[in-house]
Amino acid sequence: MSVNGTAGKELAADHPLENGVMAVLVALTLCHFMNDVVASLLPATYPMFKIWFNLSFGQIGLITFTYQVTASLLQPLVGLYTDRKPAPYSLAIGLAFTFVGLIGLGHAPNLLTLLASVALVGVGSSVFHPEASRLARLASGGRHGFAQSLFQMGGSFGSAIGPLCAALIVIRHGQASLSWFAAVILVAIAVLTYLGAWQVRVGVAAFARRPRKGHDSPQVTPRHVGVSMAILLALVFSKFFYLSSLTNYYTFYLIDKFHLSIPAAQVYLFVFLGSVAAGTFIGGPLGDRFGRKYVIWGSILGVLPFTLVLPYVGLAWTAVLSVPIGLILSSAFPAIVVYGQELIPGKVGAISGLFFGLAFGMSGIGAAALGHLADVTSIGTVYRVCSFLPAIGLLAIFLPDLETPRRRKPA
């Protein structure tokens, strides 16, 4: 199928599901799953890296910092570039870096080589996320929140599976088994190469370059846009700085406070990450239905009572509270991404790259800072300090409402 002319492009952009590209969204979700299975192996194997390389908590934080920085700094630039000049095969090329990084992780002899391998994996994620998120929006059929949630759910579910892979494979077979996961990335590269050829054939990549004009809410001025973006960035900081404490140090917290074994602690981490995956999927459709501003407001601030209680309860309640924390907090990000895309029309890739990049960056900074805090105080102190971070969600009250009741009805 080829699309010619402005009218054809507008029709294809507004109704992509009618043109048979739902399969694109499913394929992107699957590739996001495979990419984030690999990414989540890093924090899941931190207790083993700590033993293998005799690392401190600060050095553990440095590993995450290296990954998150390389996985974040390039994302807005990649998104901005592909908005202006689509690069259909960039997705497959990006994951080729991940492939090389995984081989390095399985054979790294020292911390320096380990950091270089982690950096390559980060570059792969940095190239993947903005272009894939932009393509997911094109395959949404107008249900932008649903599409963003489904795409992000693939990543969140992959992140939940990673700790199980670490417990069942890496612990049993050692460091070299990390290279085995390169086969998973090869599958993703094959799928993304096909999607790249599909974009060249049907011209889907050109659709993202046509910006919509204006907002449904006429009261949104350039000043509102600037203030709103600042608020959204603060909310992303709040969400991912707190999530960093759980994804990177939850196993250490459980081992230190409740004396669990490493495999048992990773099962608890899987439960938390599974709730994150479920919450990611819920947030987008709720935003389509009720308005993204209200999902953002409720999800980030609504988690505050649970985070405040978490550091002071026993093992059973820790496991129970981790579920609503994951569900509620993770539901915000799809709504934040789509809200930002609608706040600045025509910059889908750049906005996606900015928020995904900031998410990775905040996680990296958080991991390094919280690792240092754990070294100089205790791992329990980390959770007591972080429990107040969701209070930043109060800023969401100042976001303008971009959506009319008509737009909130599901497509």
Contacts in CASP RR format, 6 or more apart in sequence:
PFRMAT RR
TARGET T0000
AUTHOR 0000-0000-0000
METHOD contacts of the structure
MODEL  1
MSVNGTAGKELAADHPLENGVMAVLVALTLCHFMNDVVASLLPATYPMFK
IWFNLSFGQIGLITFTYQVTASLLQPLVGLYTDRKPAPYSLAIGLAFTFV
GLIGLGHAPNLLTLLASVALVGVGSSVFHPEASRLARLASGGRHGFAQSL
FQMGGSFGSAIGPLCAALIVIRHGQASLSWFAAVILVAIAVLTYLGAWQV
RVGVAAFARRPRKGHDSPQVTPRHVGVSMAILLALVFSKFFYLSSLTNYY
TFYLIDKFHLSIPAAQVYLFVFLGSVAAGTFIGGPLGDRFGRKYVIWGSI
LGVLPFTLVLPYVGLAWTAVLSVPIGLILSSAFPAIVVYGQELIPGKVGA
ISGLFFGLAFGMSGIGAAALGHLADVTSIGTVYRVCSFLPAIGLLAIFLP
DLETPRRRKPA
1 19 0 8 1.000
1 202 0 8 1.000
2 201 0 8 1.000
2 202 0 8 1.000
2 203 0 8 1.000
3 9 0 8 1.000
3 11 0 8 1.000
3 12 0 8 1.000
3 202 0 8 1.000
3 203 0 8 1.000
6 210 0 8 1.000
9 206 0 8 1.000
9 207 0 8 1.000
9 210 0 8 1.000
10 210 0 8 1.000
12 19 0 8 1.000
12 204 0 8 1.000
12 207 0 8 1.000
13 138 0 8 1.000
13 207 0 8 1.000
13 208 0 8 1.000
13 210 0 8 1.000
14 141 0 8 1.000
14 142 0 8 1.000
15 141 0 8 1.000
15 142 0 8 1.000
16 138 0 8 1.000
16 139 0 8 1.000
16 140 0 8 1.000
16 141 0 8 1.000
16 204 0 8 1.000
17 139 0 8 1.000
17 140 0 8 1.000
17 141 0 8 1.000
17 142 0 8 1.000
18 141 0 8 1.000
21 138 0 8 1.000
21 139 0 8 1.000
21 204 0 8 1.000
22 139 0 8 1.000
24 135 0 8 1.000
24 136 0 8 1.000
24 138 0 8 1.000
24 139 0 8 1.000
24 195 0 8 1.000
24 198 0 8 1.000
24 204 0 8 1.000
25 136 0 8 1.000
25 139 0 8 1.000
25 140 0 8 1.000
25 147 0 8 1.000
25 150 0 8 1.000
25 151 0 8 1.000
27 191 0 8 1.000
27 194 0 8 1.000
27 195 0 8 1.000
28 132 0 8 1.000
28 135 0 8 1.000
28 136 0 8 1.000
28 139 0 8 1.000
28 151 0 8 1.000
28 195 0 8 1.000
29 136 0 8 1.000
29 150 0 8 1.000
29 151 0 8 1.000
29 153 0 8 1.000
29 154 0 8 1.000
29 155 0 8 1.000
30 154 0 8 1.000
30 188 0 8 1.000
30 191 0 8 1.000
31 91 0 8 1.000
31 95 0 8 1.000
31 128 0 8 1.000
31 132 0 8 1.000
31 188 0 8 1.000
31 191 0 8 1.000
31 192 0 8 1.000
32 128 0 8 1.000
32 132 0 8 1.000
32 151 0 8 1.000
32 152 0 8 1.000
32 154 0 8 1.000
32 155 0 8 1.000
32 158 0 8 1.000
33 154 0 8 1.000
33 155 0 8 1.000
33 157 0 8 1.000
33 158 0 8 1.000
33 161 0 8 1.000
34 158 0 8 1.000
34 184 0 8 1.000
34 185 0 8 1.000
34 187 0 8 1.000
34 188 0 8 1.000
35 95 0 8 1.000
35 98 0 8 1.000
35 124 0 8 1.000
35 125 0 8 1.000
35 128 0 8 1.000
35 155 0 8 1.000
35 185 0 8 1.000
35 188 0 8 1.000
36 154 0 8 1.000
36 155 0 8 1.000
36 156 0 8 1.000
36 157 0 8 1.000
36 158 0 8 1.000
36 159 0 8 1.000
37 158 0 8 1.000
37 159 0 8 1.000
37 161 0 8 1.000
37 162 0 8 1.000
37 165 0 8 1.000
37 181 0 8 1.000
37 184 0 8 1.000
38 98 0 8 1.000
38 102 0 8 1.000
38 121 0 8 1.000
38 181 0 8 1.000
38 184 0 8 1.000
38 185 0 8 1.000
39 67 0 8 1.000
39 71 0 8 1.000
39 121 0 8 1.000
39 122 0 8 1.000
39 125 0 8 1.000
39 159 0 8 1.000
40 158 0 8 1.000
40 159 0 8 1.000
40 160 0 8 1.000
40 161 0 8 1.000
40 162 0 8 1.000
40 163 0 8 1.000
40 247 0 8 1.000
40 273 0 8 1.000
41 162 0 8 1.000
41 165 0 8 1.000
41 166 0 8 1.000
41 170 0 8 1.000
41 178 0 8 1.000
41 181 0 8 1.000
42 63 0 8 1.000
42 64 0 8 1.000
42 67 0 8 1.000
42 118 0 8 1.000
42 121 0 8 1.000
43 64 0 8 1.000
43 247 0 8 1.000
43 248 0 8 1.000
44 162 0 8 1.000
44 163 0 8 1.000
44 165 0 8 1.000
44 166 0 8 1.000
44 167 0 8 1.000
44 170 0 8 1.000
44 251 0 8 1.000
44 266 0 8 1.000
44 269 0 8 1.000
45 166 0 8 1.000
45 170 0 8 1.000
45 178 0 8 1.000
46 60 0 8 1.000
46 63 0 8 1.000
46 248 0 8 1.000
46 251 0 8 1.000
46 252 0 8 1.000
47 251 0 8 1.000
47 252 0 8 1.000
47 255 0 8 1.000
47 262 0 8 1.000
47 265 0 8 1.000
48 166 0 8 1.000
48 170 0 8 1.000
48 171 0 8 1.000
48 174 0 8 1.000
48 175 0 8 1.000
48 262 0 8 1.000
49 55 0 8 1.000
49 60 0 8 1.000
49 63 0 8 1.000
49 114 0 8 1.000
50 60 0 8 1.000
52 175 0 8 1.000
53 59 0 8 1.000
53 110 0 8 1.000
53 111 0 8 1.000
53 114 0 8 1.000
55 63 0 8 1.000
55 111 0 8 1.000
56 375 0 8 1.000
57 252 0 8 1.000
57 371 0 8 1.000
57 372 0 8 1.000
57 374 0 8 1.000
57 375 0 8 1.000
58 368 0 8 1.000
58 371 0 8 1.000
58 372 0 8 1.000
58 374 0 8 1.000
58 375 0 8 1.000
59 111 0 8 1.000
60 248 0 8 1.000
60 367 0 8 1.000
60 371 0 8 1.000
61 248 0 8 1.000
61 364 0 8 1.000
61 367 0 8 1.000
61 368 0 8 1.000
61 370 0 8 1.000
61 371 0 8 1.000
61 372 0 8 1.000
62 115 0 8 1.000
62 368 0 8 1.000
63 114 0 8 1.000
63 115 0 8 1.000
63 118 0 8 1.000
64 244 0 8 1.000
64 248 0 8 1.000
64 363 0 8 1.000
64 364 0 8 1.000
64 367 0 8 1.000
64 368 0 8 1.000
65 364 0 8 1.000
65 365 0 8 1.000
65 367 0 8 1.000
65 368 0 8 1.000
66 115 0 8 1.000
66 118 0 8 1.000
66 119 0 8 1.000
67 118 0 8 1.000
67 119 0 8 1.000
67 121 0 8 1.000
67 122 0 8 1.000
67 360 0 8 1.000
67 364 0 8 1.000
68 122 0 8 1.000
68 360 0 8 1.000
68 361 0 8 1.000
68 362 0 8 1.000
68 363 0 8 1.000
68 364 0 8 1.000
68 365 0 8 1.000
68 367 0 8 1.000
69 360 0 8 1.000
69 361 0 8 1.000
69 364 0 8 1.000
70 118 0 8 1.000
70 119 0 8 1.000
70 120 0 8 1.000
70 122 0 8 1.000
70 123 0 8 1.000
70 126 0 8 1.000
71 121 0 8 1.000
71 122 0 8 1.000
71 123 0 8 1.000
71 124 0 8 1.000
71 125 0 8 1.000
71 126 0 8 1.000
71 357 0 8 1.000
71 360 0 8 1.000
71 361 0 8 1.000
72 126 0 8 1.000
72 356 0 8 1.000
72 357 0 8 1.000
72 358 0 8 1.000
72 359 0 8 1.000
72 360 0 8 1.000
72 361 0 8 1.000
72 364 0 8 1.000
73 126 0 8 1.000
73 357 0 8 1.000
73 361 0 8 1.000
74 123 0 8 1.000
74 126 0 8 1.000
74 127 0 8 1.000
75 126 0 8 1.000
75 129 0 8 1.000
75 130 0 8 1.000
75 352 0 8 1.000
75 353 0 8 1.000
75 354 0 8 1.000
75 356 0 8 1.000
75 357 0 8 1.000
75 360 0 8 1.000
76 130 0 8 1.000
76 350 0 8 1.000
76 353 0 8 1.000
76 354 0 8 1.000
76 357 0 8 1.000
78 90 0 8 1.000
78 126 0 8 1.000
78 127 0 8 1.000
78 130 0 8 1.000
78 131 0 8 1.000
78 353 0 8 1.000
79 130 0 8 1.000
79 131 0 8 1.000
79 134 0 8 1.000
79 349 0 8 1.000
79 350 0 8 1.000
79 352 0 8 1.000
79 353 0 8 1.000
80 347 0 8 1.000
80 349 0 8 1.000
80 350 0 8 1.000
81 87 0 8 1.000
82 90 0 8 1.000
82 130 0 8 1.000
82 131 0 8 1.000
82 134 0 8 1.000
82 205 0 8 1.000
82 208 0 8 1.000
82 349 0 8 1.000
83 134 0 8 1.000
83 208 0 8 1.000
83 209 0 8 1.000
83 346 0 8 1.000
83 347 0 8 1.000
83 348 0 8 1.000
83 349 0 8 1.000
83 350 0 8 1.000
84 209 0 8 1.000
86 199 0 8 1.000
86 205 0 8 1.000
86 206 0 8 1.000
86 208 0 8 1.000
86 209 0 8 1.000
87 131 0 8 1.000
87 205 0 8 1.000
88 195 0 8 1.000
88 196 0 8 1.000
88 197 0 8 1.000
88 199 0 8 1.000
88 200 0 8 1.000
88 205 0 8 1.000
89 192 0 8 1.000
89 193 0 8 1.000
89 196 0 8 1.000
90 127 0 8 1.000
90 131 0 8 1.000
91 127 0 8 1.000
91 128 0 8 1.000
91 131 0 8 1.000
91 132 0 8 1.000
91 192 0 8 1.000
91 195 0 8 1.000
91 196 0 8 1.000
92 189 0 8 1.000
92 192 0 8 1.000
92 193 0 8 1.000
92 196 0 8 1.000
93 127 0 8 1.000
94 123 0 8 1.000
94 124 0 8 1.000
94 127 0 8 1.000
94 128 0 8 1.000
95 124 0 8 1.000
95 127 0 8 1.000
95 128 0 8 1.000
95 185 0 8 1.000
95 188 0 8 1.000
95 189 0 8 1.000
95 192 0 8 1.000
96 124 0 8 1.000
96 189 0 8 1.000
97 120 0 8 1.000
97 121 0 8 1.000
97 122 0 8 1.000
97 123 0 8 1.000
97 124 0 8 1.000
97 127 0 8 1.000
98 120 0 8 1.000
98 121 0 8 1.000
98 122 0 8 1.000
98 123 0 8 1.000
98 124 0 8 1.000
98 125 0 8 1.000
98 185 0 8 1.000
99 182 0 8 1.000
99 185 0 8 1.000
99 186 0 8 1.000
99 189 0 8 1.000
100 120 0 8 1.000
101 117 0 8 1.000
101 118 0 8 1.000
101 120 0 8 1.000
101 121 0 8 1.000
102 117 0 8 1.000
102 121 0 8 1.000
102 178 0 8 1.000
102 179 0 8 1.000
102 181 0 8 1.000
102 182 0 8 1.000
102 185 0 8 1.000
103 117 0 8 1.000
103 179 0 8 1.000
103 182 0 8 1.000
104 113 0 8 1.000
104 116 0 8 1.000
104 117 0 8 1.000
104 120 0 8 1.000
104 179 0 8 1.000
105 114 0 8 1.000
105 117 0 8 1.000
105 118 0 8 1.000
105 121 0 8 1.000
105 175 0 8 1.000
105 178 0 8 1.000
105 179 0 8 1.000
106 117 0 8 1.000
106 175 0 8 1.000
106 176 0 8 1.000
106 177 0 8 1.000
106 178 0 8 1.000
106 179 0 8 1.000
107 175 0 8 1.000
107 176 0 8 1.000
107 179 0 8 1.000
108 114 0 8 1.000
108 117 0 8 1.000
108 175 0 8 1.000
125 360 0 8 1.000
126 357 0 8 1.000
126 360 0 8 1.000
129 352 0 8 1.000
129 353 0 8 1.000
129 356 0 8 1.000
129 357 0 8 1.000
130 349 0 8 1.000
130 350 0 8 1.000
130 352 0 8 1.000
130 353 0 8 1.000
130 356 0 8 1.000
131 349 0 8 1.000
132 151 0 8 1.000
133 148 0 8 1.000
133 151 0 8 1.000
133 337 0 8 1.000
133 348 0 8 1.000
133 349 0 8 1.000
133 352 0 8 1.000
133 353 0 8 1.000
133 356 0 8 1.000
134 208 0 8 1.000
134 348 0 8 1.000
134 349 0 8 1.000
134 352 0 8 1.000
135 195 0 8 1.000
135 199 0 8 1.000
135 204 0 8 1.000
136 147 0 8 1.000
136 148 0 8 1.000
136 150 0 8 1.000
136 151 0 8 1.000
137 144 0 8 1.000
137 147 0 8 1.000
137 148 0 8 1.000
137 208 0 8 1.000
137 338 0 8 1.000
137 341 0 8 1.000
137 348 0 8 1.000
137 352 0 8 1.000
138 204 0 8 1.000
138 207 0 8 1.000
138 208 0 8 1.000
139 147 0 8 1.000
140 146 0 8 1.000
140 147 0 8 1.000
140 148 0 8 1.000
141 147 0 8 1.000
141 411 0 8 1.000
142 411 0 8 1.000
143 285 0 8 1.000
143 288 0 8 1.000
143 410 0 8 1.000
143 411 0 8 1.000
144 288 0 8 1.000
144 338 0 8 1.000
144 341 0 8 1.000
144 342 0 8 1.000
145 283 0 8 1.000
145 284 0 8 1.000
145 285 0 8 1.000
145 287 0 8 1.000
145 288 0 8 1.000
145 292 0 8 1.000
145 334 0 8 1.000
145 335 0 8 1.000
145 338 0 8 1.000
146 284 0 8 1.000
146 285 0 8 1.000
146 288 0 8 1.000
146 410 0 8 1.000
148 284 0 8 1.000
148 334 0 8 1.000
148 337 0 8 1.000
148 338 0 8 1.000
149 280 0 8 1.000
149 281 0 8 1.000
149 282 0 8 1.000
149 283 0 8 1.000
149 284 0 8 1.000
149 285 0 8 1.000
149 334 0 8 1.000
150 281 0 8 1.000
152 280 0 8 1.000
152 281 0 8 1.000
152 333 0 8 1.000
152 334 0 8 1.000
152 337 0 8 1.000
153 277 0 8 1.000
153 278 0 8 1.000
153 280 0 8 1.000
153 281 0 8 1.000
154 277 0 8 1.000
154 280 0 8 1.000
155 277 0 8 1.000
155 280 0 8 1.000
156 273 0 8 1.000
156 274 0 8 1.000
156 276 0 8 1.000
156 277 0 8 1.000
156 279 0 8 1.000
156 280 0 8 1.000
156 281 0 8 1.000
156 330 0 8 1.000
157 274 0 8 1.000
157 277 0 8 1.000
158 277 0 8 1.000
159 247 0 8 1.000
159 273 0 8 1.000
159 276 0 8 1.000
159 277 0 8 1.000
160 270 0 8 1.000
160 273 0 8 1.000
160 274 0 8 1.000
160 276 0 8 1.000
160 277 0 8 1.000
161 270 0 8 1.000
162 270 0 8 1.000
162 273 0 8 1.000
163 251 0 8 1.000
163 266 0 8 1.000
163 267 0 8 1.000
163 269 0 8 1.000
163 270 0 8 1.000
163 273 0 8 1.000
164 266 0 8 1.000
164 267 0 8 1.000
164 270 0 8 1.000
165 181 0 8 1.000
166 266 0 8 1.000
167 262 0 8 1.000
167 263 0 8 1.000
167 266 0 8 1.000
167 267 0 8 1.000
169 177 0 8 1.000
169 180 0 8 1.000
170 177 0 8 1.000
170 178 0 8 1.000
171 262 0 8 1.000
171 263 0 8 1.000
198 204 0 8 1.000
199 205 0 8 1.000
208 346 0 8 1.000
208 348 0 8 1.000
208 349 0 8 1.000
209 346 0 8 1.000
210 346 0 8 1.000
211 345 0 8 1.000
211 346 0 8 1.000
211 347 0 8 1.000
212 345 0 8 1.000
212 346 0 8 1.000
213 345 0 8 1.000
214 345 0 8 1.000
215 342 0 8 1.000
215 343 0 8 1.000
215 345 0 8 1.000
215 402 0 8 1.000
216 402 0 8 1.000
216 403 0 8 1.000
216 404 0 8 1.000
216 407 0 8 1.000
217 400 0 8 1.000
217 401 0 8 1.000
217 402 0 8 1.000
217 403 0 8 1.000
217 404 0 8 1.000
219 400 0 8 1.000
220 343 0 8 1.000
220 400 0 8 1.000
220 402 0 8 1.000
224 400 0 8 1.000
225 343 0 8 1.000
225 344 0 8 1.000
227 398 0 8 1.000
228 340 0 8 1.000
228 343 0 8 1.000
228 398 0 8 1.000
228 399 0 8 1.000
228 400 0 8 1.000
229 340 0 8 1.000
229 343 0 8 1.000
229 344 0 8 1.000
231 395 0 8 1.000
231 396 0 8 1.000
231 398 0 8 1.000
231 399 0 8 1.000
232 296 0 8 1.000
232 336 0 8 1.000
232 339 0 8 1.000
232 340 0 8 1.000
232 343 0 8 1.000
232 355 0 8 1.000
232 399 0 8 1.000
233 358 0 8 1.000
234 392 0 8 1.000
234 393 0 8 1.000
234 395 0 8 1.000
235 296 0 8 1.000
235 300 0 8 1.000
235 332 0 8 1.000
235 336 0 8 1.000
235 392 0 8 1.000
235 393 0 8 1.000
235 395 0 8 1.000
235 396 0 8 1.000
236 333 0 8 1.000
236 336 0 8 1.000
236 355 0 8 1.000
236 358 0 8 1.000
236 359 0 8 1.000
236 362 0 8 1.000
237 358 0 8 1.000
237 362 0 8 1.000
237 392 0 8 1.000
238 300 0 8 1.000
238 389 0 8 1.000
238 390 0 8 1.000
238 391 0 8 1.000
238 392 0 8 1.000
238 393 0 8 1.000
239 300 0 8 1.000
239 329 0 8 1.000
239 332 0 8 1.000
239 333 0 8 1.000
239 359 0 8 1.000
239 390 0 8 1.000
240 358 0 8 1.000
240 359 0 8 1.000
240 361 0 8 1.000
240 362 0 8 1.000
240 363 0 8 1.000
241 362 0 8 1.000
241 363 0 8 1.000
241 365 0 8 1.000
241 366 0 8 1.000
241 386 0 8 1.000
241 389 0 8 1.000
242 307 0 8 1.000
242 329 0 8 1.000
242 386 0 8 1.000
242 389 0 8 1.000
242 390 0 8 1.000
243 276 0 8 1.000
243 329 0 8 1.000
243 330 0 8 1.000
243 363 0 8 1.000
244 362 0 8 1.000
244 363 0 8 1.000
244 364 0 8 1.000
244 366 0 8 1.000
244 367 0 8 1.000
244 370 0 8 1.000
245 366 0 8 1.000
245 370 0 8 1.000
245 382 0 8 1.000
245 383 0 8 1.000
245 386 0 8 1.000
246 269 0 8 1.000
246 272 0 8 1.000
246 322 0 8 1.000
246 325 0 8 1.000
247 269 0 8 1.000
247 273 0 8 1.000
247 363 0 8 1.000
248 363 0 8 1.000
248 367 0 8 1.000
248 370 0 8 1.000
248 371 0 8 1.000
249 370 0 8 1.000
249 371 0 8 1.000
249 374 0 8 1.000
249 379 0 8 1.000
249 382 0 8 1.000
250 265 0 8 1.000
250 268 0 8 1.000
250 269 0 8 1.000
250 272 0 8 1.000
250 322 0 8 1.000
251 262 0 8 1.000
251 265 0 8 1.000
251 266 0 8 1.000
251 268 0 8 1.000
251 269 0 8 1.000
252 265 0 8 1.000
252 374 0 8 1.000
252 379 0 8 1.000
253 379 0 8 1.000
253 380 0 8 1.000
253 382 0 8 1.000
253 383 0 8 1.000
254 260 0 8 1.000
254 264 0 8 1.000
254 265 0 8 1.000
254 268 0 8 1.000
254 315 0 8 1.000
254 318 0 8 1.000
255 261 0 8 1.000
255 262 0 8 1.000
255 265 0 8 1.000
256 378 0 8 1.000
256 379 0 8 1.000
256 380 0 8 1.000
257 379 0 8 1.000
257 380 0 8 1.000
258 314 0 8 1.000
258 315 0 8 1.000
258 318 0 8 1.000
260 268 0 8 1.000
260 315 0 8 1.000
268 318 0 8 1.000
268 319 0 8 1.000
268 322 0 8 1.000
271 319 0 8 1.000
271 322 0 8 1.000
271 323 0 8 1.000
272 322 0 8 1.000
272 323 0 8 1.000
272 325 0 8 1.000
272 326 0 8 1.000
274 326 0 8 1.000
275 322 0 8 1.000
275 323 0 8 1.000
275 324 0 8 1.000
275 325 0 8 1.000
275 326 0 8 1.000
275 327 0 8 1.000
275 330 0 8 1.000
276 326 0 8 1.000
276 327 0 8 1.000
276 329 0 8 1.000
276 330 0 8 1.000
277 330 0 8 1.000
278 327 0 8 1.000
278 330 0 8 1.000
279 326 0 8 1.000
279 327 0 8 1.000
279 328 0 8 1.000
279 330 0 8 1.000
279 331 0 8 1.000
280 330 0 8 1.000
280 331 0 8 1.000
280 333 0 8 1.000
280 334 0 8 1.000
282 327 0 8 1.000
282 331 0 8 1.000
283 295 0 8 1.000
283 299 0 8 1.000
283 331 0 8 1.000
283 332 0 8 1.000
283 334 0 8 1.000
283 335 0 8 1.000
284 292 0 8 1.000
284 295 0 8 1.000
284 331 0 8 1.000
284 334 0 8 1.000
284 335 0 8 1.000
284 338 0 8 1.000
285 410 0 8 1.000
286 295 0 8 1.000
286 331 0 8 1.000
286 335 0 8 1.000
287 294 0 8 1.000
287 295 0 8 1.000
287 334 0 8 1.000
287 335 0 8 1.000
287 338 0 8 1.000
287 408 0 8 1.000
288 408 0 8 1.000
288 410 0 8 1.000
288 411 0 8 1.000
289 408 0 8 1.000
289 409 0 8 1.000
289 410 0 8 1.000
290 408 0 8 1.000
291 335 0 8 1.000
291 401 0 8 1.000
291 403 0 8 1.000
291 408 0 8 1.000
292 335 0 8 1.000
292 336 0 8 1.000
292 338 0 8 1.000
292 339 0 8 1.000
292 342 0 8 1.000
292 402 0 8 1.000
292 403 0 8 1.000
293 339 0 8 1.000
293 396 0 8 1.000
293 399 0 8 1.000
293 400 0 8 1.000
293 401 0 8 1.000
293 402 0 8 1.000
293 403 0 8 1.000
295 331 0 8 1.000
295 332 0 8 1.000
295 335 0 8 1.000
296 332 0 8 1.000
296 335 0 8 1.000
296 336 0 8 1.000
296 339 0 8 1.000
296 396 0 8 1.000
296 399 0 8 1.000
297 393 0 8 1.000
297 396 0 8 1.000
297 397 0 8 1.000
297 399 0 8 1.000
298 328 0 8 1.000
298 332 0 8 1.000
298 396 0 8 1.000
299 328 0 8 1.000
299 329 0 8 1.000
299 330 0 8 1.000
299 331 0 8 1.000
299 332 0 8 1.000
299 335 0 8 1.000
300 329 0 8 1.000
300 332 0 8 1.000
300 390 0 8 1.000
300 392 0 8 1.000
300 393 0 8 1.000
300 396 0 8 1.000
301 390 0 8 1.000
301 391 0 8 1.000
301 393 0 8 1.000
301 394 0 8 1.000
301 396 0 8 1.000
302 328 0 8 1.000
302 390 0 8 1.000
303 324 0 8 1.000
303 325 0 8 1.000
303 326 0 8 1.000
303 328 0 8 1.000
303 329 0 8 1.000
303 390 0 8 1.000
304 390 0 8 1.000
304 391 0 8 1.000
306 321 0 8 1.000
306 324 0 8 1.000
306 325 0 8 1.000
306 328 0 8 1.000
307 325 0 8 1.000
307 386 0 8 1.000
307 387 0 8 1.000
307 388 0 8 1.000
307 389 0 8 1.000
307 390 0 8 1.000
308 387 0 8 1.000
308 388 0 8 1.000
309 317 0 8 1.000
309 321 0 8 1.000
310 318 0 8 1.000
310 321 0 8 1.000
310 322 0 8 1.000
310 325 0 8 1.000
310 383 0 8 1.000
310 387 0 8 1.000
311 380 0 8 1.000
311 383 0 8 1.000
311 384 0 8 1.000
311 387 0 8 1.000
313 321 0 8 1.000
329 390 0 8 1.000
333 355 0 8 1.000
333 359 0 8 1.000
336 355 0 8 1.000
337 351 0 8 1.000
337 352 0 8 1.000
337 355 0 8 1.000
337 356 0 8 1.000
339 399 0 8 1.000
339 402 0 8 1.000
340 351 0 8 1.000
340 355 0 8 1.000
341 347 0 8 1.000
341 348 0 8 1.000
341 351 0 8 1.000
341 352 0 8 1.000
342 402 0 8 1.000
342 403 0 8 1.000
343 351 0 8 1.000
343 402 0 8 1.000
344 351 0 8 1.000
370 382 0 8 1.000
370 386 0 8 1.000
371 382 0 8 1.000
373 381 0 8 1.000
373 382 0 8 1.000
373 385 0 8 1.000
374 380 0 8 1.000
374 381 0 8 1.000
374 382 0 8 1.000
END
